[in-house]
Amino acid sequence: MKSDSSVGVSNVSADLTARITEAIRTPTLWEQVSGFFSASLVVAEVEARKLRHDPWEVITRVIQPILWLTIFGQAVARARLIGGQEDYLTFMAPGILAQSVMFTAIFYGLAIIWERDAGILQKILVLPVPRASFVTGKGLGAGLRALIQGLVIILIALLLRVHFRVNLWTVLTSAVAIVIGAAVFATLSMLLATLLKTRERFMGIGQVLTMPLFFASNAIYPLDLMPGWLQVLARVNPLTYLVELLRNALVHGIAPGAARDWLVLVAWLLVLQVLVSRRYDRVLL
């Protein structure tokens, strides 16, 4: 009996030792990467479910781009206020598409403040997954919203006889650009949320940022028409590079500076991801 009991205790001890060893074992690089992407996709899926429960958000957010295309775009095109643009509406439409991406994502950080106030964020932060996966997942969720909204805007632009080149390559290029652009502005929004802490401050700063980002870009006029100081701001503005990617894909069908545009946009995303991942816990302070 004693022998059997000793064997049983020994087996339990060995099993416990194996589990503890497995728990404290440093995961391999592949396990870290797969865990990061798995957690990011879960967060993105949660964000997609929010959209399914509130589809009217997409409808209300496309009203402003439609007004820009149908009123401002048509008026400037008829008045020929901007020289060198034979078809101003076609020139402007990718800029309005990029604007809608930014406006969709720039207030994404407000959800983090709301989750903190509702006690949801505290439960999320105790999960054993990298903080970067939450940031990436929310960026992908913003990209999904922007994709749906962008599709609506492209269809409306085609109804207005905007001369877009629509084929598999341009659609895929535009979709990837929209997702990355939305992730950039959503991550910037999350960075603001970690700094501002309250909904009132966040809304105020968000309103202040959106229009300068829009007007200090090539969304509605070419860079050469800007004064020198504004051109400098436009060249560090991520919206400028998103507009360039969409305009090259949908209008020109070629991308002479595409490598630079992709590089700058991805660089913005990586830098913001690192900053927000390091500050994510500070939303609670």
VENLINPE-V835779 format. One record per helix or strand of 2 or more residues. SS is the DSSP state (H for helix, E for strand). FROM is the first residue (numbers start at 1). LEN is the number of residues. Records with the same first field share a line. If there is no record, write none. Layout:
BEGIN
SS = FROM-LEN ; FROM-LEN
END
This chain:
BEGIN
H = 2-23 ; 29-25 ; 56-24 ; 88-18 ; 109-9 ; 120-6 ; 131-29 ; 168-29 ; 199-17 ; 223-3 ; 228-8 ; 238-15 ; 258-27
END
